[in-house]
Amino acid sequence: MNQDQVVSLLDSLGVSHNISWTPKWASFSCPFAPWLHPHKQDRHPSFGIRYSVAEPYFNCYTCQCAGNLRRFVELCAKFLGTSPTVCVDGLIATKLEDLFPVTEIDEEVEMIYPEEYLDYFLPVTHAEHALKYVKSRRITEDLIDLFEIKYDPEKDLVVIPVRYLDGSLRGAVGRAPSKERRFHNYWEFLSGANIGGVHLLQPDITQLIIVEGFFDVLRIYPWVAEIPGAGVVCTFKAKMSAGQAAIISNYDAVKYCGYDNDAAGETGYQSMISYFGTLDGYSLRRMCHPAKDFGESTKREFLRLFKAAREEWALV
């Protein structure tokens, strides 16, 4: 796609623009700001179309709206009331399929994002207060590199990319680098369709520990690595979805539930039992600290919990 085609597309969709060009990006104010931005306007243009690739896509730094051009046209129809008739390079189409084949996006399948999306963030090492927070959680530099931990300067969040089994980028999760419990899911990321850290699992693992959050994974990852055949992943909340259970069922391993010892953790544990009881028939074991959140356990406490869970079955 060239620059003239970008302008033609925007004009045909009725999108106001004052484009700032680079060899790769066309940047302008987000057309969806009145509906999706906190202040109802894009004060500092944060919307861009990556037009220099075979399959162009768009992204907004502020509202995190993203997708391919078919998705862009659909959103223009939704928010701007634009007719689906669009014109690109002299080609007039009354059906989206004429310009953007349906095979480019399936609404029932979660988006796979280009690696360039991670360029929107800084390395966490470039933000002193964010790095200090990460290290206060006892996360080493090796783990920072392994999990590709980033920093979002606009939202002031520590960001961790989320990848699928094959390593493809499916989204990202952010957390405030402070005691403030502020979280954010980036782009059109669906937490219930993903498992955090699953791309790092070895295919022949025999023991899989399932915890609630990504920082719980980071906390115990070095200890789990010392256990032969073990791995650890997270479900992003204390409840497992059917999609997450289906992903985990790919691994012929004994599962350990590491949810917190509270009402939410108990509910999540019961749902996990029901899923694995119907999916693979494996017994599920529970690791639960009686006095603190699981992610706050010391190494000694973690190993004690793991040993106890390994020796006592919670039958499904």
KOLDOVEX-727735 format. One record per residue (C-alpha): residue number from 1; residue in one letter; y, z, x. Coordinates in steps of 0.1 Angstrom, whole numbers, plus 5000, padded with zeros to 4 digits. Each point is the difference from the previous one (the first is absolute). Example, Ala and Ser with C-alpha at 12.3 -4.5 7.8 and 13.67 -1.06 7.14 Angstrom:
nr  rest  north  up  east
1  A  4955  5078  5123
2  S  5034  4993  5014
end
This chain:
nr  rest  north  up  east
1  M  5000  5000  5000
2  N  5034  4991  5014
3  Q  5035  5014  4993
4  D  5009  4974  4975
5  Q  4969  5008  4980
6  V  5009  5037  5000
7  V  5034  4992  4986
8  S  4986  4976  4974
9  L  4975  5027  4989
10  L  5027  5027  4996
11  D  5024  4977  4982
12  S  4973  4989  4975
13  L  4992  5036  4993
14  G  5036  5010  4995
15  V  4999  5024  5030
16  S  5035  5007  5015
17  H  4999  4999  5037
18  N  5021  5001  5032
19  I  4972  4993  5024
20  S  4999  5012  5036
21  W  4976  4977  5019
22  T  4977  5006  5029
23  P  4973  4976  5012
24  K  4975  5020  4980
25  W  5019  5018  4972
26  A  5024  4993  4972
27  S  5017  5033  4992
28  F  5023  5008  4971
29  S  5006  5027  4974
30  C  4970  5010  4979
31  P  5001  4982  4966
32  F  4980  5029  4985
33  A  5024  5028  5011
34  P  5014  5007  4965
35  W  4965  5010  4989
36  L  4982  5012  5031
37  H  5027  5015  5024
38  P  5011  5036  4998
39  H  5037  4991  4998
40  K  4994  4969  4979
41  Q  5014  4978  5027
42  D  4991  4988  5035
43  R  5029  5012  5020
44  H  4986  4988  5033
45  P  4980  4968  4994
46  S  4963  5010  5005
47  F  4981  4971  4983
48  G  4984  4973  5020
49  I  4978  4969  4997
50  R  4978  4992  5029
51  Y  5002  4962  4996
52  S  4987  4988  5034
53  V  4963  5006  4994
54  A  4974  4980  4981
55  E  5000  5024  4971
56  P  5035  5014  4996
57  Y  5005  5035  4987
58  F  5028  5024  4992
59  N  5007  5037  5005
60  C  5028  5024  4992
61  Y  5006  5029  5025
62  T  5015  5022  4972
63  C  4978  4997  4969
64  Q  4969  4989  5020
65  C  4994  4971  4976
66  A  4979  4974  5018
67  G  4976  4971  4995
68  N  4997  4963  5002
69  L  5023  4974  4984
70  R  4980  4998  4969
71  R  5005  5038  4996
72  F  5038  4995  5007
73  V  5003  4974  4972
74  E  4981  5023  4976
75  L  5024  5029  5008
76  C  5030  4978  4994
77  A  4986  4991  4966
78  K  4994  5036  4993
79  F  5034  5015  5011
80  L  5024  4970  4999
81  G  4985  4983  4970
82  T  4997  4968  5020
83  S  4981  4971  4986
84  P  4968  4993  5019
85  T  5013  4965  5005
86  V  5009  4999  5037
87  C  5009  4973  5025
88  V  4991  4998  5037
89  D  5009  4970  5021
90  G  5005  4978  4970
91  L  4967  5010  4983
92  I  5006  5014  4966
93  A  4971  5021  4986
94  T  4997  5016  4966
95  K  4969  5018  5010
96  L  4998  5024  5030
97  E  4966  4986  5010
98  D  5017  4966  5008
99  L  5019  5017  5029
100  F  4980  5032  5007
101  P  4963  4997  4994
102  V  4983  5028  4982
103  T  4978  5005  5030
104  E  5029  5014  5019
105  I  5000  5032  4980
106  D  4977  5017  4976
107  E  5016  5028  4979
108  E  4966  5018  4999
109  V  4997  5001  5038
110  E  5023  5021  5021
111  M  5024  4982  5023
112  I  4992  4994  5037
113  Y  5033  5002  5019
114  P  5009  4982  5032
115  E  5001  5020  5032
116  E  5037  4992  5003
117  Y  5006  5025  4972
118  L  4996  5028  5026
119  D  5029  4986  5020
120  Y  5023  5016  4973
121  F  4992  5034  5016
122  L  5008  5015  5033
123  P  4974  5016  5023
124  V  5000  5037  4991
125  T  5007  5007  5037
126  H  5035  4985  4994
127  A  5010  5028  4976
128  E  5002  5034  5017
129  H  4998  5021  4969
130  A  4971  4980  4985
131  L  4981  5002  5032
132  K  5006  5037  5002
133  Y  4986  5004  4965
134  V  4969  4979  5008
135  K  4993  5020  5031
136  S  5005  5032  4981
137  R  4970  4989  4979
138  R  4981  4999  5033
139  I  4997  4962  4999
140  T  4996  4986  5035
141  E  5015  4968  5015
142  D  4965  4985  4999
143  L  4998  5005  4963
144  I  5036  4987  4995
145  D  4988  4968  5016
146  L  4966  4998  4983
147  F  5015  5005  4965
148  E  5031  4979  5008
149  I  5024  5028  4988
150  K  5035  4987  4994
151  Y  5034  5012  4988
152  D  5021  4987  4971
153  P  5037  5006  5010
154  E  5013  4991  4966
155  K  4978  5024  4980
156  D  4996  5025  5029
157  L  4962  5000  4996
158  V  4971  5001  5024
159  V  4979  4969  4991
160  I  4963  4993  5004
161  P  4986  4966  4992
162  V  4970  4997  4977
163  R  4973  4975  5009
164  Y  4969  4988  4982
165  L  4964  4998  5014
166  D  5008  4967  5018
167  G  5032  5014  5015
168  S  5023  4980  4977
169  L  5033  5017  4991
170  R  5000  5013  4964
171  G  5031  5022  5000
172  A  5015  5031  5016
173  V  5007  5036  4991
174  G  5030  5020  5011
175  R  5007  5037  5002
176  A  5032  5019  5008
177  P  5001  5014  5035
178  S  5008  5035  4988
179  K  4986  5027  4977
180  E  5014  4980  4971
181  R  4971  4986  4980
182  R  5013  4965  4996
183  F  4977  4970  5000
184  H  5002  4963  4995
185  N  4976  4971  4995
186  Y  5013  4967  5015
187  W  4999  4966  4984
188  E  4975  4996  4971
189  F  4975  5023  5017
190  L  4974  5014  4977
191  S  4986  5033  5013
192  G  4971  5000  4976
193  A  4987  4967  5014
194  N  5000  5011  5037
195  I  4986  5026  5023
196  G  5021  5012  5029
197  G  4985  4996  5034
198  V  4970  4979  4988
199  H  5007  4972  5025
200  L  4993  5024  5029
201  L  4965  5010  4987
202  Q  4970  4988  5020
203  P  4975  4981  4978
204  D  4971  5022  5009
205  I  5016  5034  4993
206  T  4976  5026  4985
207  Q  5025  5026  4989
208  L  5033  4993  4982
209  I  5026  5027  4994
210  I  5024  4992  4971
211  V  5033  5018  4999
212  E  5031  4998  4979
213  G  5029  4988  5022
214  F  5006  4979  5031
215  F  5014  5030  5019
216  D  4967  5018  4992
217  V  4982  4971  5017
218  L  5023  5001  5030
219  R  4996  5038  5003
220  I  4962  4999  5002
221  Y  4994  4966  5015
222  P  4995  5011  5036
223  W  4975  5027  4989
224  V  4981  4976  4978
225  A  4998  4976  5029
226  E  4980  5026  5019
227  I  4973  5000  4973
228  P  4974  4973  5006
229  G  5000  4974  4972
230  A  5029  5016  4981
231  G  5032  4985  4985
232  V  5029  5011  4979
233  V  5020  4983  4973
234  C  5025  5010  4972
235  T  5005  4992  4963
236  F  5038  5007  5001
237  K  4997  5026  4972
238  A  4974  5025  4988
239  K  4983  4976  4978
240  M  4978  4971  5007
241  S  5002  4967  4981
242  A  4971  4977  4992
243  G  5014  4974  5024
244  Q  5001  5025  5028
245  A  4964  5012  4993
246  A  4989  4964  5001
247  I  5016  4996  5035
248  I  4983  5031  5013
249  S  4967  4990  4986
250  N  4999  4973  5026
251  Y  4990  5027  5025
252  D  4965  5013  5001
253  A  5012  5035  5008
254  V  4999  5035  4987
255  K  5034  5008  4985
256  Y  5020  5032  5005
257  C  5028  5009  4976
258  G  5029  5016  5019
259  Y  5024  5005  4970
260  D  5021  5032  4998
261  N  4987  5032  4983
262  D  5021  4997  4969
263  A  4997  4987  4964
264  A  5009  4964  5011
265  G  4975  5002  5028
266  E  4972  5012  4977
267  T  5007  4972  4975
268  G  5000  4974  5027
269  Y  4967  5014  5014
270  Q  4984  4998  4966
271  S  5012  4963  4996
272  M  4986  4993  5034
273  I  4966  5014  4990
274  S  4999  4978  4969
275  Y  5009  4968  5020
276  F  4975  5005  5028
277  G  4973  5011  4976
278  T  5001  4966  4983
279  L  5009  4979  5030
280  D  4976  5009  5028
281  G  4981  5032  4990
282  Y  5010  5018  5031
283  S  5006  5038  4999
284  L  5036  5010  5005
285  R  5009  5030  5021
286  R  5032  5019  4998
287  M  5023  5014  5027
288  C  5024  5024  4985
289  H  5021  5026  5018
290  P  5002  5031  4978
291  A  5035  5011  5010
292  K  5021  4969  5010
293  D  5003  4963  4996
294  F  4972  4981  5017
295  G  5025  4981  5022
296  E  5013  5033  5014
297  S  4967  5010  5014
298  T  4996  5007  5037
299  K  4974  4982  5020
300  R  4977  5030  5000
301  E  5004  5004  4962
302  F  4994  4963  4995
303  L  4968  5000  5020
304  R  4988  5031  4982
305  L  5007  4984  4966
306  F  4982  4968  5011
307  K  4970  5019  5012
308  A  4997  5020  4968
309  A  5004  4968  4979
310  R  4974  4982  5020
311  E  4975  5027  4994
312  E  5006  5005  4963
313  W  4996  4972  4975
314  A  5021  4996  4969
315  L  4975  4980  4981
316  V  5010  4971  4977
end
